[in-house]
Amino acid sequence: MNQRPPACEAGDLPLICRKLSRRKLLAKLDLLQAQVVRRDSRVTVIAESEGRIFRLHLTNTGRLNDLIYPKSKILYMNLVDGKKVSGRVVGVLLEESAALIDTVLQAKMFEKTLEHRLIPWLLGYEIEKREVVRHGCRFDYLLNNGVDRILLELKSAVYLSSDGAAMYPDTISERGVRHFKILSNLKLVGENTGIVFIAAHPSATYFKPNFDIDPNLREALCEALKMNVLIKSIKMHLELDGSVILDDVDFPIKIEC
């Protein structure tokens, strides 16, 4: 089913009533280019630039087989005082733009979008706390608008399907399934909860969950949908000059339950 927000009503959690009219520049980063030699662990990549071989930190722990592979071209942020790594992978070049794979930067750009009141369905909300623990599991944010709170989890969706969907996950994610189940349970007892998928591939035209790769995900996410957990997607991507572009704050979602 396609999840689209219902008409806004008094007392409801703020919902989007209009679309973002145009793309927004969120940040301009000083990035360097390199080529992947190999991925040597879940969190590091060996890269090469101008004959120099060095190690870079990778914050995205998905498989990323379609993005991180030998000779793929990446954008990275230099760390002057880095000891074990020389920098952090930020994006992967894809012709005229780049996928934003750095989950740390995705979160920072989400925070900036929220701070600048660019998300109508979260209008008035501010970050009360980061890394909030519920039932032994850590969630990204507790937001507060002065009247209501919402527990929010971000998920990175950079895997691109053959039909143009940004997808999450690209491998089995027990942690993700647990997140969704806890958010549903909290919603059942009256706590507002939400999931935001960051669609960060420039060629994506909509978001859908990758039920094929993780069959347990369907049950967990469909239950969250049934419980009226807020489920949204925001699209952003990276330009070759280091610009982080916000494309859509209410990116189309397709969930087939």
N, C-alpha and C positions, 0 to 999 in steps of 0.2 A: 504494500500500500504506500501511497505517497503521503508523507506527513506534512501538512500545511497548517499554520496556526488558525484557530477559530477566530471569530469576530471578537474584538476587545470588549470586555465587560467589566463593570465596576467590581473591584474586589479580586479580580484575577491577577495572577503573576503577569507583569508587563509583557505584552506580546507585540511582535512587529506589526505595524499598521501601514508601513510604506517601505519601499525598496530604497537601498542606497543608490542615488542617481548616477554616481560616477565613481571611478576608482580613486583611491586616496594613497598618497605617499606617506608611509609610516616612519621610514628611517632611511638614511643614506649611510652605508657602511663602507669602511676601507678594507676591501677584501683582496686576496691574492689568488692566483690560479695555479693549479698543479694537476698532475696526472696520477691516478691510482696505480700503485704497483701491486698491492694485494691488501685484503682485509686480514689483519693478523689476530684479531680477537673481536668479541662483541662490541668493544668500546674503543678500538684503535684501528687506524688505517696507516699503512706504509705508503708514502707518496713520493713523487719525484718532480723536481722543477729545476731546469737549467743544470742538470747533471748532479744535483744534490738530492740525496735520499734522506727522508726524515719521517718521523711518526706524528700523526695527528689524532686528537681525541674525537671520538664519535659519540654524540649524546643519544642518537637514535639507535636503539638496540634491536630493531626489526631486522629481518633478513636483508632487505634492500637489494636483492639479487638483480633487479632490473635497473638499479642506479649505481651501486658501488661494485665495480668489477675491474679487472686489469685494463688499464688504458682509458677508463672513463675519466672525464675532466671535471674537476671539482673547484669550488671556491672555498677558501678557508680564511679564518681570522688568525692573525699572528699573535703569539704569546711571547713577549720579550723575555720574561723571566721563567719561561717553561723549562722544567728539568726533565721530566719523563716524556713530554710531548712538546712539539714546536708550535702547536696551534690547535684550532678546533674547526672541524669540517662544518660548513654552514649550508652549502648548496651543491647541487650537481647540475652542470651545464646541459641544456637541452636545446640545441639550435640557437634561437634568438633570446631565450630567457633561461631560467633555472628553477629547479624544484628546491624549496626551502626545507631541508631535512633536519635542521638543528632544532631539537625539541625545546631547548632552553630559550632560543630566540623566538620560536613560535609562541611560547608562553609570555615572553616580554612584549611581543607585538599584540597579543590578545589584551594584556594589561593596558597598553597604550591606547588601544581601540576603545576599551571600556572607560578609561580615564577621560578621553576626549568626547565621550558621549556619542559614539558612532554606532552603537548597538541599540536600536529602539526597543528590542525585547528584554534588554537589561538596563533600560534608562532609569537613572536614579540610584543604581546599585554601585557600591564601592567595595573594595577589598577590605574585609574585617580581619582576615587571618589567612595565611598560606600554610600548606602542608598540615591539614586538619585530619586527625585520626578518629575514625569511627570503626568500631568492631574489629580493631586490630589492623585496619587497612588505612593507608594514607591517601587523602584526596587533595587536589590542588588548591582549592579556594573555598572559603566561606565568605559569601557576599552579603551585604546588608544595605537596605535602602532606608533605614530609619523606622520602618514598620515591619518589615519581613526580612528573613534570611533565606539564602539558598546555598546548599552544598553543591559545588560544581567540580566536575572532573573533565580535563582536556585529554583528547586522544589525537595522535598524529596520523593523518591519512595521506600518504605520499605514493602509495602503490596505485598505478593506473591500469584499469582493466581495458580489454580490447574495445569496449563500447564507450570509453571515455569517462568512466567513473573513478573518482578518487575513492580508495577503499581502505578500510581498517578491519582486521589486521592483515599483515602479509605472512604471518606464521601463527601457530597456536598460542593463545595468550590466556593462561589460567588467571593471571592477575587482572586482566581486563574483564573476564567473565565474573570474577569475584566482585570487582568494582560495581558492575551493573546490578548484580543480585543485592548487594548491600544498599545501593541507591533505591531500588524498588522496595526493599523492606523498610527503609527509613520513610519513604513516601507513604507507605501503608499506615504508619503510626503518626502521620501528620507533619513530617519535616519536608520542606520543599527541596527537591534535588534536581540536578541537571547534568547532561553530558553534552559537550561541545566537541565535534570532530573538526580538526583543523585540516582542511583540504588544501594541501600546499604544493600540488603539481600544477604548473601553468596551463596544461592542456585539458585539465579536468572540466567536465561540463555539469556534473552533479556528483553527489556522494551516495554510496551504498555500502552497507556492511558486507564483509567477505565471509558469508556463511559457509561457503564451500570449503574453506581452509580450516575452519573451526566449527564443527557442528554444535558444540555446546553454546556457542555465541548466539545462535538463533533463539533458543529458549530464553536465555538471559535478557537479550535486548528486546525481544517481543513482549516479555513480561513487563519490562520497564516502560515500553510504549503503552501497554494495557493499563498500567498504574498511573499514566499521565506524568511520568518523569519527563521533564523538559529535554527534548532531544533536538539539537540544532547543529548546523555546520557553517563554518566561516571559511571562505576561500582567500588565500593570500599566496603570493609567490615572490620570487627574487628576480631582479633584472641583472644583466651582466655587469652593470656599473655599480652594483652594490645596493641599489634601491630596493627596499621592501615595499611591495604594493599590496594594499588591501583591495581585493576584487569585489567581494560580495559578503555582506554580514548576514544574509539569509540565503545561503547557498542551497539549491534544491536537494532534497533528500528522497531516496527511494528505499523503503524497507518492506520487504515481502515476507509477511508472517503467515 
